[in-house]
Structures are given as C-alpha cells and as structure tokens.
Amino acid sequence: MTANISYEKVSFNLPSDIKSEVVKLKETMHVSLNTIYKTAISEYVQRQEVKRWEDAAKLASKDNEYQKLSKELSETEEDFYEY
C-alpha cells in the first residue's frame, strides 16, 4: 500500500559555500539536490524531536512531585493494559 504524500514547494536562501558543498555531495552520491535537502531537513526534525523528549525527561527527573507519583505508580499491583 502506498501512502499519499502531498508536497509543497518551498524556497530558502543558502550561503554559497554551503550550496557548493551540497552540489559536491550531489555529484558524489548521484542523487538530486532535492533528495539531499529533504533528507537533511527530515533528519534535523527528528533530532529536534529527540532533543525535546530528552529535555522533558530532564525536567521530569527534577520534579519531586512527578518522581513521587512515578514511584507510587510503579509500586502498584494493578495490571496495565495496552491499547
């Protein structure tokens, strides 16, 4: 099954030296500039998502009320169900 992905045209300014490096990559890798840009942006977005989770975990680890609740929940004898 193929997912229907919609695309939107975007434009942005890129410093000339970075563009030159990207063109070299394109030629070496035999891929389009579009592929490089999409990959770079996707990987950046994924890294930012991981960073948000890590930052949230750090905040939670410093929150005494959260730690207390977490400990209480982990010590219950109740079954947990996945949905």
C-alpha positions in Angstrom: 0.0 0.0 0.0 1.4 3.4 -1.0 0.9 6.4 1.2 -0.4 9.5 -0.4 2.1 12.2 0.4 1.4 15.8 -0.5 4.2 18.1 -1.4 4.6 21.8 -1.1 7.1 23.9 -3.0 9.4 25.9 -0.7 12.3 28.2 -1.3 15.1 29.4 1.0 18.4 31.2 0.9 21.5 29.2 1.4 25.1 30.6 1.7 27.1 30.0 -1.4 29.8 27.9 0.3 27.2 25.5 1.7 25.5 25.2 -1.7 28.8 24.4 -3.3 29.4 21.6 -0.7 25.9 20.3 -1.3 26.5 20.2 -5.1 29.7 18.2 -4.5 27.7 15.7 -2.4 25.1 15.5 -5.1 27.7 14.6 -7.7 29.4 12.1 -5.4 26.3 10.4 -4.2 24.5 10.6 -7.6 21.3 12.0 -6.1 19.3 15.1 -6.6 19.7 18.3 -4.6 16.0 17.8 -3.6 16.9 14.4 -2.1 19.7 15.9 -0.1 17.6 18.8 1.2 14.7 16.5 2.1 17.0 14.1 4.0 18.8 16.9 5.8 15.6 18.6 6.9 14.0 15.3 7.9 17.0 14.3 10.0 17.1 17.7 11.6 13.4 17.5 12.6 14.0 14.0 14.0 17.0 15.2 16.1 14.9 18.1 17.4 12.1 15.7 18.4 14.6 13.6 20.3 16.0 16.7 22.0 12.5 17.7 23.1 12.0 14.3 24.7 15.4 14.4 26.4 14.7 17.9 27.7 11.3 16.8 29.0 12.9 13.8 30.7 15.4 16.0 32.4 12.7 18.3 33.6 10.7 15.3 34.9 13.7 14.0 36.7 14.0 17.2 38.7 10.3 17.4 39.5 9.8 15.9 43.0 6.0 15.6 42.7 6.4 13.7 39.4 9.1 11.4 40.9 6.8 10.6 43.9 3.9 9.8 41.6 6.0 7.8 39.3 7.3 5.7 42.3 3.8 5.2 43.6 2.5 4.0 40.2 5.5 1.7 39.8 4.7 0.0 43.1 1.1 -0.8 42.5 0.0 -4.3 42.0 -2.5 -3.4 39.3 -2.3 -4.7 35.7 -1.7 -2.2 32.9 -3.3 -2.7 29.6 -2.0 -1.5 26.2 -4.5 0.0 23.8 
